Structures are given as C-alpha cells and as structure tokens.
Amino acid sequence: MKNVTANLILLNLSMAIVMFSPLLPAPWQIVGCGIGIGLTIVFVRRYVQLIKAQQEGRDEDHHESAG
C-alpha cells in the first residue's frame, strides 16, 4: 500500500509540473511541460501495474479461502 500511495504523490507532483510550467520563462515552458508529461506517463503506468498486482493478490487470497 505504501508503494501505491507514494506513486500517487509522485503522479500529482508530475501533473503539478505540467500545470505550473506556463509560469516559467519562454524556453523553459516547453522543457517543463515535456518533463511533466513524461513523468506523468511513467507514474500512470507504474500506478496501473501496482493496482493490477494488488488486485491479483486479492484474487489469489479469495480463491484460497473459497477452496
């Protein structure tokens, strides 16, 4: 559960980078937005993998208790 929470925090921070990048000077706006989008993609993928792994663990526990 700690990994999921930490990943959500990092995901929110990466989206905040995208949101606040227009406040930067002209050349850094594009760089900041690109970095924010890249990190958002990475953290969304990691979050989905963690949730899938967590769901598979619950499914296995459910099958063991039922059988």
mmCIF file of the N, C-alpha and C atoms, coordinates in Angstrom:
data_MODEL
# 
_entry.id   MODEL 
# 
loop_
_atom_site.group_PDB 
_atom_site.id 
_atom_site.type_symbol 
_atom_site.label_atom_id 
_atom_site.label_alt_id 
_atom_site.label_comp_id 
_atom_site.label_asym_id 
_atom_site.label_entity_id 
_atom_site.label_seq_id 
_atom_site.pdbx_PDB_ins_code 
_atom_site.Cartn_x 
_atom_site.Cartn_y 
_atom_site.Cartn_z 
_atom_site.occupancy 
_atom_site.B_iso_or_equiv 
_atom_site.pdbx_formal_charge 
_atom_site.auth_seq_id 
_atom_site.auth_comp_id 
_atom_site.auth_asym_id 
_atom_site.auth_atom_id 
_atom_site.pdbx_PDB_model_num 
ATOM 1   N N  . MET A 1 1  ? 0.823   -1.198  0.000   1.00 0.00 ? 1  MET A N  1 
ATOM 2   C CA . MET A 1 1  ? 0.000   0.000   0.000   1.00 0.00 ? 1  MET A CA 1 
ATOM 3   C C  . MET A 1 1  ? 0.861   1.253   0.000   1.00 0.00 ? 1  MET A C  1 
ATOM 4   N N  . LYS A 1 2  ? 2.021   1.211   0.657   1.00 0.00 ? 2  LYS A N  1 
ATOM 5   C CA . LYS A 1 2  ? 2.903   2.365   0.677   1.00 0.00 ? 2  LYS A CA 1 
ATOM 6   C C  . LYS A 1 2  ? 3.359   2.725   -0.733  1.00 0.00 ? 2  LYS A C  1 
ATOM 7   N N  . ASN A 1 3  ? 3.647   1.713   -1.559  1.00 0.00 ? 3  ASN A N  1 
ATOM 8   C CA . ASN A 1 3  ? 4.095   1.980   -2.924  1.00 0.00 ? 3  ASN A CA 1 
ATOM 9   C C  . ASN A 1 3  ? 3.020   2.696   -3.726  1.00 0.00 ? 3  ASN A C  1 
ATOM 10  N N  . VAL A 1 4  ? 1.778   2.301   -3.551  1.00 0.00 ? 4  VAL A N  1 
ATOM 11  C CA . VAL A 1 4  ? 0.676   2.928   -4.273  1.00 0.00 ? 4  VAL A CA 1 
ATOM 12  C C  . VAL A 1 4  ? 0.529   4.382   -3.833  1.00 0.00 ? 4  VAL A C  1 
ATOM 13  N N  . THR A 1 5  ? 0.593   4.626   -2.545  1.00 0.00 ? 5  THR A N  1 
ATOM 14  C CA . THR A 1 5  ? 0.453   5.991   -2.031  1.00 0.00 ? 5  THR A CA 1 
ATOM 15  C C  . THR A 1 5  ? 1.598   6.872   -2.506  1.00 0.00 ? 5  THR A C  1 
ATOM 16  N N  . ALA A 1 6  ? 2.817   6.362   -2.414  1.00 0.00 ? 6  ALA A N  1 
ATOM 17  C CA . ALA A 1 6  ? 3.969   7.136   -2.872  1.00 0.00 ? 6  ALA A CA 1 
ATOM 18  C C  . ALA A 1 6  ? 3.865   7.431   -4.363  1.00 0.00 ? 6  ALA A C  1 
ATOM 19  N N  . ASN A 1 7  ? 3.414   6.461   -5.128  1.00 0.00 ? 7  ASN A N  1 
ATOM 20  C CA . ASN A 1 7  ? 3.277   6.664   -6.568  1.00 0.00 ? 7  ASN A CA 1 
ATOM 21  C C  . ASN A 1 7  ? 2.210   7.711   -6.879  1.00 0.00 ? 7  ASN A C  1 
ATOM 22  N N  . LEU A 1 8  ? 1.119   7.712   -6.132  1.00 0.00 ? 8  LEU A N  1 
ATOM 23  C CA . LEU A 1 8  ? 0.087   8.736   -6.343  1.00 0.00 ? 8  LEU A CA 1 
ATOM 24  C C  . LEU A 1 8  ? 0.609   10.135  -6.025  1.00 0.00 ? 8  LEU A C  1 
ATOM 25  N N  . ILE A 1 9  ? 1.421   10.239  -4.987  1.00 0.00 ? 9  ILE A N  1 
ATOM 26  C CA . ILE A 1 9  ? 2.017   11.541  -4.653  1.00 0.00 ? 9  ILE A CA 1 
ATOM 27  C C  . ILE A 1 9  ? 2.920   12.007  -5.787  1.00 0.00 ? 9  ILE A C  1 
ATOM 28  N N  . LEU A 1 10 ? 3.756   11.116  -6.304  1.00 0.00 ? 10 LEU A N  1 
ATOM 29  C CA . LEU A 1 10 ? 4.635   11.468  -7.412  1.00 0.00 ? 10 LEU A CA 1 
ATOM 30  C C  . LEU A 1 10 ? 3.836   11.809  -8.665  1.00 0.00 ? 10 LEU A C  1 
ATOM 31  N N  . LEU A 1 11 ? 2.744   11.105  -8.887  1.00 0.00 ? 11 LEU A N  1 
ATOM 32  C CA . LEU A 1 11 ? 1.875   11.404  -10.024 1.00 0.00 ? 11 LEU A CA 1 
ATOM 33  C C  . LEU A 1 11 ? 1.288   12.797  -9.907  1.00 0.00 ? 11 LEU A C  1 
ATOM 34  N N  . ASN A 1 12 ? 0.833   13.163  -8.723  1.00 0.00 ? 12 ASN A N  1 
ATOM 35  C CA . ASN A 1 12 ? 0.291   14.507  -8.516  1.00 0.00 ? 12 ASN A CA 1 
ATOM 36  C C  . ASN A 1 12 ? 1.360   15.580  -8.705  1.00 0.00 ? 12 ASN A C  1 
ATOM 37  N N  . LEU A 1 13 ? 2.572   15.312  -8.251  1.00 0.00 ? 13 LEU A N  1 
ATOM 38  C CA . LEU A 1 13 ? 3.658   16.269  -8.440  1.00 0.00 ? 13 LEU A CA 1 
ATOM 39  C C  . LEU A 1 13 ? 4.008   16.441  -9.917  1.00 0.00 ? 13 LEU A C  1 
ATOM 40  N N  . SER A 1 14 ? 3.999   15.342  -10.666 1.00 0.00 ? 14 SER A N  1 
ATOM 41  C CA . SER A 1 14 ? 4.317   15.450  -12.093 1.00 0.00 ? 14 SER A CA 1 
ATOM 42  C C  . SER A 1 14 ? 3.233   16.233  -12.833 1.00 0.00 ? 14 SER A C  1 
ATOM 43  N N  . MET A 1 15 ? 1.988   16.080  -12.422 1.00 0.00 ? 15 MET A N  1 
ATOM 44  C CA . MET A 1 15 ? 0.918   16.877  -13.040 1.00 0.00 ? 15 MET A CA 1 
ATOM 45  C C  . MET A 1 15 ? 1.022   18.342  -12.637 1.00 0.00 ? 15 MET A C  1 
ATOM 46  N N  . ALA A 1 16 ? 1.501   18.589  -11.428 1.00 0.00 ? 16 ALA A N  1 
ATOM 47  C CA . ALA A 1 16 ? 1.694   19.975  -10.989 1.00 0.00 ? 16 ALA A CA 1 
ATOM 48  C C  . ALA A 1 16 ? 2.785   20.649  -11.814 1.00 0.00 ? 16 ALA A C  1 
ATOM 49  N N  . ILE A 1 17 ? 3.805   19.894  -12.205 1.00 0.00 ? 17 ILE A N  1 
ATOM 50  C CA . ILE A 1 17 ? 4.850   20.449  -13.072 1.00 0.00 ? 17 ILE A CA 1 
ATOM 51  C C  . ILE A 1 17 ? 4.242   20.916  -14.388 1.00 0.00 ? 17 ILE A C  1 
ATOM 52  N N  . VAL A 1 18 ? 3.341   20.107  -14.954 1.00 0.00 ? 18 VAL A N  1 
ATOM 53  C CA . VAL A 1 18 ? 2.684   20.486  -16.206 1.00 0.00 ? 18 VAL A CA 1 
ATOM 54  C C  . VAL A 1 18 ? 1.829   21.734  -15.998 1.00 0.00 ? 18 VAL A C  1 
ATOM 55  N N  . MET A 1 19 ? 1.117   21.789  -14.893 1.00 0.00 ? 19 MET A N  1 
ATOM 56  C CA . MET A 1 19 ? 0.217   22.915  -14.645 1.00 0.00 ? 19 MET A CA 1 
ATOM 57  C C  . MET A 1 19 ? 0.961   24.232  -14.436 1.00 0.00 ? 19 MET A C  1 
ATOM 58  N N  . PHE A 1 20 ? 2.109   24.172  -13.780 1.00 0.00 ? 20 PHE A N  1 
ATOM 59  C CA . PHE A 1 20 ? 2.821   25.402  -13.458 1.00 0.00 ? 20 PHE A CA 1 
ATOM 60  C C  . PHE A 1 20 ? 3.936   25.736  -14.439 1.00 0.00 ? 20 PHE A C  1 
ATOM 61  N N  . SER A 1 21 ? 4.183   24.898  -15.438 1.00 0.00 ? 21 SER A N  1 
ATOM 62  C CA . SER A 1 21 ? 5.226   25.199  -16.407 1.00 0.00 ? 21 SER A CA 1 
ATOM 63  C C  . SER A 1 21 ? 4.949   26.473  -17.219 1.00 0.00 ? 21 SER A C  1 
ATOM 64  N N  . PRO A 1 22 ? 3.702   26.885  -17.462 1.00 0.00 ? 22 PRO A N  1 
ATOM 65  C CA . PRO A 1 22 ? 3.498   28.157  -18.179 1.00 0.00 ? 22 PRO A CA 1 
ATOM 66  C C  . PRO A 1 22 ? 4.005   29.377  -17.407 1.00 0.00 ? 22 PRO A C  1 
ATOM 67  N N  . LEU A 1 23 ? 4.249   29.248  -16.126 1.00 0.00 ? 23 LEU A N  1 
ATOM 68  C CA . LEU A 1 23 ? 4.760   30.369  -15.344 1.00 0.00 ? 23 LEU A CA 1 
ATOM 69  C C  . LEU A 1 23 ? 6.258   30.576  -15.542 1.00 0.00 ? 23 LEU A C  1 
ATOM 70  N N  . LEU A 1 24 ? 6.925   29.617  -16.161 1.00 0.00 ? 24 LEU A N  1 
ATOM 71  C CA . LEU A 1 24 ? 8.362   29.700  -16.385 1.00 0.00 ? 24 LEU A CA 1 
ATOM 72  C C  . LEU A 1 24 ? 8.664   30.589  -17.593 1.00 0.00 ? 24 LEU A C  1 
ATOM 73  N N  . PRO A 1 25 ? 9.912   31.051  -17.727 1.00 0.00 ? 25 PRO A N  1 
ATOM 74  C CA . PRO A 1 25 ? 10.290  31.811  -18.928 1.00 0.00 ? 25 PRO A CA 1 
ATOM 75  C C  . PRO A 1 25 ? 10.143  30.959  -20.188 1.00 0.00 ? 25 PRO A C  1 
ATOM 76  N N  . ALA A 1 26 ? 10.064  31.623  -21.324 1.00 0.00 ? 26 ALA A N  1 
ATOM 77  C CA . ALA A 1 26 ? 9.695   31.008  -22.607 1.00 0.00 ? 26 ALA A CA 1 
ATOM 78  C C  . ALA A 1 26 ? 10.370  29.677  -22.937 1.00 0.00 ? 26 ALA A C  1 
ATOM 79  N N  . PRO A 1 27 ? 11.693  29.552  -22.986 1.00 0.00 ? 27 PRO A N  1 
ATOM 80  C CA . PRO A 1 27 ? 12.237  28.245  -23.407 1.00 0.00 ? 27 PRO A CA 1 
ATOM 81  C C  . PRO A 1 27 ? 11.990  27.146  -22.383 1.00 0.00 ? 27 PRO A C  1 
ATOM 82  N N  . TRP A 1 28 ? 11.866  27.510  -21.115 1.00 0.00 ? 28 TRP A N  1 
ATOM 83  C CA . TRP A 1 28 ? 11.678  26.508  -20.074 1.00 0.00 ? 28 TRP A CA 1 
ATOM 84  C C  . TRP A 1 28 ? 10.234  26.023  -19.974 1.00 0.00 ? 28 TRP A C  1 
ATOM 85  N N  . GLN A 1 29 ? 9.303   26.738  -20.579 1.00 0.00 ? 29 GLN A N  1 
ATOM 86  C CA . GLN A 1 29 ? 7.908   26.285  -20.585 1.00 0.00 ? 29 GLN A CA 1 
ATOM 87  C C  . GLN A 1 29 ? 7.789   24.954  -21.301 1.00 0.00 ? 29 GLN A C  1 
ATOM 88  N N  . ILE A 1 30 ? 8.424   24.876  -22.463 1.00 0.00 ? 30 ILE A N  1 
ATOM 89  C CA . ILE A 1 30 ? 8.351   23.642  -23.260 1.00 0.00 ? 30 ILE A CA 1 
ATOM 90  C C  . ILE A 1 30 ? 9.074   22.509  -22.543 1.00 0.00 ? 30 ILE A C  1 
ATOM 91  N N  . VAL A 1 31 ? 10.245  22.808  -22.002 1.00 0.00 ? 31 VAL A N  1 
ATOM 92  C CA . VAL A 1 31 ? 11.023  21.787  -21.290 1.00 0.00 ? 31 VAL A CA 1 
ATOM 93  C C  . VAL A 1 31 ? 10.256  21.287  -20.069 1.00 0.00 ? 31 VAL A C  1 
ATOM 94  N N  . GLY A 1 32 ? 9.711   22.210  -19.281 1.00 0.00 ? 32 GLY A N  1 
ATOM 95  C CA . GLY A 1 32 ? 8.958   21.829  -18.095 1.00 0.00 ? 32 GLY A CA 1 
ATOM 96  C C  . GLY A 1 32 ? 7.731   21.010  -18.422 1.00 0.00 ? 32 GLY A C  1 
ATOM 97  N N  . CYS A 1 33 ? 7.036   21.407  -19.466 1.00 0.00 ? 33 CYS A N  1 
ATOM 98  C CA . CYS A 1 33 ? 5.838   20.660  -19.870 1.00 0.00 ? 33 CYS A CA 1 
ATOM 99  C C  . CYS A 1 33 ? 6.218   19.266  -20.357 1.00 0.00 ? 33 CYS A C  1 
ATOM 100 N N  . GLY A 1 34 ? 7.278   19.176  -21.130 1.00 0.00 ? 34 GLY A N  1 
ATOM 101 C CA . GLY A 1 34 ? 7.734   17.872  -21.621 1.00 0.00 ? 34 GLY A CA 1 
ATOM 102 C C  . GLY A 1 34 ? 8.141   16.945  -20.494 1.00 0.00 ? 34 GLY A C  1 
ATOM 103 N N  . ILE A 1 35 ? 8.877   17.484  -19.533 1.00 0.00 ? 35 ILE A N  1 
ATOM 104 C CA . ILE A 1 35 ? 9.285   16.680  -18.374 1.00 0.00 ? 35 ILE A CA 1 
ATOM 105 C C  . ILE A 1 35 ? 8.061   16.239  -17.582 1.00 0.00 ? 35 ILE A C  1 
ATOM 106 N N  . GLY A 1 36 ? 7.127   17.164  -17.372 1.00 0.00 ? 36 GLY A N  1 
ATOM 107 C CA . GLY A 1 36 ? 5.914   16.828  -16.625 1.00 0.00 ? 36 GLY A CA 1 
ATOM 108 C C  . GLY A 1 36 ? 5.086   15.758  -17.306 1.00 0.00 ? 36 GLY A C  1 
ATOM 109 N N  . ILE A 1 37 ? 4.940   15.866  -18.614 1.00 0.00 ? 37 ILE A N  1 
ATOM 110 C CA . ILE A 1 37 ? 4.165   14.864  -19.363 1.00 0.00 ? 37 ILE A CA 1 
ATOM 111 C C  . ILE A 1 37 ? 4.871   13.512  -19.323 1.00 0.00 ? 37 ILE A C  1 
ATOM 112 N N  . GLY A 1 38 ? 6.181   13.513  -19.512 1.00 0.00 ? 38 GLY A N  1 
ATOM 113 C CA . GLY A 1 38 ? 6.939   12.256  -19.460 1.00 0.00 ? 38 GLY A CA 1 
ATOM 114 C C  . GLY A 1 38 ? 6.817   11.568  -18.114 1.00 0.00 ? 38 GLY A C  1 
ATOM 115 N N  . LEU A 1 39 ? 6.970   12.345  -17.042 1.00 0.00 ? 39 LEU A N  1 
ATOM 116 C CA . LEU A 1 39 ? 6.840   11.767  -15.703 1.00 0.00 ? 39 LEU A CA 1 
ATOM 117 C C  . LEU A 1 39 ? 5.421   11.288  -15.421 1.00 0.00 ? 39 LEU A C  1 
ATOM 118 N N  . THR A 1 40 ? 4.436   12.035  -15.915 1.00 0.00 ? 40 THR A N  1 
ATOM 119 C CA . THR A 1 40 ? 3.046   11.612  -15.720 1.00 0.00 ? 40 THR A CA 1 
ATOM 120 C C  . THR A 1 40 ? 2.795   10.268  -16.388 1.00 0.00 ? 40 THR A C  1 
ATOM 121 N N  . ILE A 1 41 ? 3.304   10.094  -17.597 1.00 0.00 ? 41 ILE A N  1 
ATOM 122 C CA . ILE A 1 41 ? 3.137   8.813   -18.300 1.00 0.00 ? 41 ILE A CA 1 
ATOM 123 C C  . ILE A 1 41 ? 3.790   7.678   -17.516 1.00 0.00 ? 41 ILE A C  1 
ATOM 124 N N  . VAL A 1 42 ? 5.007   7.917   -17.037 1.00 0.00 ? 42 VAL A N  1 
ATOM 125 C CA . VAL A 1 42 ? 5.728   6.883   -16.285 1.00 0.00 ? 42 VAL A CA 1 
ATOM 126 C C  . VAL A 1 42 ? 4.970   6.506   -15.016 1.00 0.00 ? 42 VAL A C  1 
ATOM 127 N N  . PHE A 1 43 ? 4.507   7.509   -14.273 1.00 0.00 ? 43 PHE A N  1 
ATOM 128 C CA . PHE A 1 43 ? 3.848   7.227   -12.997 1.00 0.00 ? 43 PHE A CA 1 
ATOM 129 C C  . PHE A 1 43 ? 2.455   6.634   -13.178 1.00 0.00 ? 43 PHE A C  1 
ATOM 130 N N  . VAL A 1 44 ? 1.753   6.993   -14.251 1.00 0.00 ? 44 VAL A N  1 
ATOM 131 C CA . VAL A 1 44 ? 0.451   6.366   -14.520 1.00 0.00 ? 44 VAL A CA 1 
ATOM 132 C C  . VAL A 1 44 ? 0.654   4.884   -14.826 1.00 0.00 ? 44 VAL A C  1 
ATOM 133 N N  . ARG A 1 45 ? 1.643   4.574   -15.649 1.00 0.00 ? 45 ARG A N  1 
ATOM 134 C CA . ARG A 1 45 ? 1.917   3.168   -15.961 1.00 0.00 ? 45 ARG A CA 1 
ATOM 135 C C  . ARG A 1 45 ? 2.284   2.384   -14.708 1.00 0.00 ? 45 ARG A C  1 
ATOM 136 N N  . ARG A 1 46 ? 3.141   2.974   -13.863 1.00 0.00 ? 46 ARG A N  1 
ATOM 137 C CA . ARG A 1 46 ? 3.551   2.294   -12.635 1.00 0.00 ? 46 ARG A CA 1 
ATOM 138 C C  . ARG A 1 46 ? 2.359   2.100   -11.702 1.00 0.00 ? 46 ARG A C  1 
ATOM 139 N N  . TYR A 1 47 ? 1.501   3.114   -11.611 1.00 0.00 ? 47 TYR A N  1 
ATOM 140 C CA . TYR A 1 47 ? 0.326   3.016   -10.752 1.00 0.00 ? 47 TYR A CA 1 
ATOM 141 C C  . TYR A 1 47 ? -0.598  1.890   -11.224 1.00 0.00 ? 47 TYR A C  1 
ATOM 142 N N  . VAL A 1 48 ? -0.819  1.803   -12.528 1.00 0.00 ? 48 VAL A N  1 
ATOM 143 C CA . VAL A 1 48 ? -1.679  0.746   -13.075 1.00 0.00 ? 48 VAL A CA 1 
ATOM 144 C C  . VAL A 1 48 ? -1.079  -0.626  -12.789 1.00 0.00 ? 48 VAL A C  1 
ATOM 145 N N  . GLN A 1 49 ? 0.232   -0.763  -12.929 1.00 0.00 ? 49 GLN A N  1 
ATOM 146 C CA . GLN A 1 49 ? 0.881   -2.041  -12.632 1.00 0.00 ? 49 GLN A CA 1 
ATOM 147 C C  . GLN A 1 49 ? 0.732   -2.408  -11.155 1.00 0.00 ? 49 GLN A C  1 
ATOM 148 N N  . LEU A 1 50 ? 0.903   -1.429  -10.273 1.00 0.00 ? 50 LEU A N  1 
ATOM 149 C CA . LEU A 1 50 ? 0.764   -1.708  -8.842  1.00 0.00 ? 50 LEU A CA 1 
ATOM 150 C C  . LEU A 1 50 ? -0.657  -2.118  -8.489  1.00 0.00 ? 50 LEU A C  1 
ATOM 151 N N  . ILE A 1 51 ? -1.641  -1.453  -9.068  1.00 0.00 ? 51 ILE A N  1 
ATOM 152 C CA . ILE A 1 51 ? -3.038  -1.795  -8.785  1.00 0.00 ? 51 ILE A CA 1 
ATOM 153 C C  . ILE A 1 51 ? -3.364  -3.185  -9.319  1.00 0.00 ? 51 ILE A C  1 
ATOM 154 N N  . LYS A 1 52 ? -2.874  -3.506  -10.526 1.00 0.00 ? 52 LYS A N  1 
ATOM 155 C CA . LYS A 1 52 ? -3.114  -4.845  -11.078 1.00 0.00 ? 52 LYS A CA 1 
ATOM 156 C C  . LYS A 1 52 ? -2.491  -5.916  -10.190 1.00 0.00 ? 52 LYS A C  1 
ATOM 157 N N  . ALA A 1 53 ? -1.275  -5.674  -9.724  1.00 0.00 ? 53 ALA A N  1 
ATOM 158 C CA . ALA A 1 53 ? -0.612  -6.642  -8.852  1.00 0.00 ? 53 ALA A CA 1 
ATOM 159 C C  . ALA A 1 53 ? -1.365  -6.785  -7.537  1.00 0.00 ? 53 ALA A C  1 
ATOM 160 N N  . GLN A 1 54 ? -1.872  -5.686  -7.025  1.00 0.00 ? 54 GLN A N  1 
ATOM 161 C CA . GLN A 1 54 ? -2.636  -5.723  -5.779  1.00 0.00 ? 54 GLN A CA 1 
ATOM 162 C C  . GLN A 1 54 ? -3.947  -6.491  -5.985  1.00 0.00 ? 54 GLN A C  1 
ATOM 163 N N  . GLN A 1 55 ? -4.601  -6.281  -7.108  1.00 0.00 ? 55 GLN A N  1 
ATOM 164 C CA . GLN A 1 55 ? -5.842  -6.991  -7.396  1.00 0.00 ? 55 GLN A CA 1 
ATOM 165 C C  . GLN A 1 55 ? -5.587  -8.483  -7.580  1.00 0.00 ? 55 GLN A C  1 
ATOM 166 N N  . GLU A 1 56 ? -4.495  -8.848  -8.244  1.00 0.00 ? 56 GLU A N  1 
ATOM 167 C CA . GLU A 1 56 ? -4.171  -10.267 -8.422  1.00 0.00 ? 56 GLU A CA 1 
ATOM 168 C C  . GLU A 1 56 ? -3.917  -10.929 -7.076  1.00 0.00 ? 56 GLU A C  1 
ATOM 169 N N  . GLY A 1 57 ? -3.265  -10.229 -6.174  1.00 0.00 ? 57 GLY A N  1 
ATOM 170 C CA . GLY A 1 57 ? -3.026  -10.769 -4.831  1.00 0.00 ? 57 GLY A CA 1 
ATOM 171 C C  . GLY A 1 57 ? -4.324  -10.999 -4.094  1.00 0.00 ? 57 GLY A C  1 
ATOM 172 N N  . ARG A 1 58 ? -5.262  -10.084 -4.230  1.00 0.00 ? 58 ARG A N  1 
ATOM 173 C CA . ARG A 1 58 ? -6.565  -10.249 -3.579  1.00 0.00 ? 58 ARG A CA 1 
ATOM 174 C C  . ARG A 1 58 ? -7.343  -11.404 -4.196  1.00 0.00 ? 58 ARG A C  1 
ATOM 175 N N  . ASP A 1 59 ? -7.263  -11.532 -5.521  1.00 0.00 ? 59 ASP A N  1 
ATOM 176 C CA . ASP A 1 59 ? -7.965  -12.634 -6.186  1.00 0.00 ? 59 ASP A CA 1 
ATOM 177 C C  . ASP A 1 59 ? -7.421  -13.986 -5.725  1.00 0.00 ? 59 ASP A C  1 
ATOM 178 N N  . GLU A 1 60 ? -6.085  -14.096 -5.577  1.00 0.00 ? 60 GLU A N  1 
ATOM 179 C CA . GLU A 1 60 ? -5.486  -15.345 -5.126  1.00 0.00 ? 60 GLU A CA 1 
ATOM 180 C C  . GLU A 1 60 ? -5.911  -15.659 -3.687  1.00 0.00 ? 60 GLU A C  1 
ATOM 181 N N  . ASP A 1 61 ? -5.952  -14.628 -2.837  1.00 0.00 ? 61 ASP A N  1 
ATOM 182 C CA . ASP A 1 61 ? -6.391  -14.832 -1.456  1.00 0.00 ? 61 ASP A CA 1 
ATOM 183 C C  . ASP A 1 61 ? -7.854  -15.284 -1.412  1.00 0.00 ? 61 ASP A C  1 
ATOM 184 N N  . HIS A 1 62 ? -8.657  -14.708 -2.270  1.00 0.00 ? 62 HIS A N  1 
ATOM 185 C CA . HIS A 1 62 ? -10.081 -15.053 -2.302  1.00 0.00 ? 62 HIS A CA 1 
ATOM 186 C C  . HIS A 1 62 ? -10.270 -16.496 -2.765  1.00 0.00 ? 62 HIS A C  1 
ATOM 187 N N  . HIS A 1 63 ? -9.491  -16.920 -3.773  1.00 0.00 ? 63 HIS A N  1 
ATOM 188 C CA . HIS A 1 63 ? -9.617  -18.289 -4.276  1.00 0.00 ? 63 HIS A CA 1 
ATOM 189 C C  . HIS A 1 63 ? -9.132  -19.300 -3.231  1.00 0.00 ? 63 HIS A C  1 
ATOM 190 N N  . GLU A 1 64 ? -8.092  -18.952 -2.492  1.00 0.00 ? 64 GLU A N  1 
ATOM 191 C CA . GLU A 1 64 ? -7.585  -19.870 -1.467  1.00 0.00 ? 64 GLU A CA 1 
ATOM 192 C C  . GLU A 1 64 ? -8.581  -20.044 -0.334  1.00 0.00 ? 64 GLU A C  1 
ATOM 193 N N  . SER A 1 65 ? -9.242  -18.962 0.071   1.00 0.00 ? 65 SER A N  1 
ATOM 194 C CA . SER A 1 65 ? -10.193 -19.068 1.185   1.00 0.00 ? 65 SER A CA 1 
ATOM 195 C C  . SER A 1 65 ? -11.482 -19.763 0.747   1.00 0.00 ? 65 SER A C  1 
ATOM 196 N N  . ALA A 1 66 ? -11.811 -19.655 -0.532  1.00 0.00 ? 66 ALA A N  1 
ATOM 197 C CA . ALA A 1 66 ? -13.028 -20.317 -1.028  1.00 0.00 ? 66 ALA A CA 1 
ATOM 198 C C  . ALA A 1 66 ? -12.811 -21.801 -1.272  1.00 0.00 ? 66 ALA A C  1 
ATOM 199 N N  . GLY A 1 67 ? -11.570 -22.182 -1.569  1.00 0.00 ? 67 GLY A N  1 
ATOM 200 C CA . GLY A 1 67 ? -11.309 -23.581 -1.939  1.00 0.00 ? 67 GLY A CA 1 
ATOM 201 C C  . GLY A 1 67 ? -10.819 -24.382 -0.841  1.00 0.00 ? 67 GLY A C  1 
# 
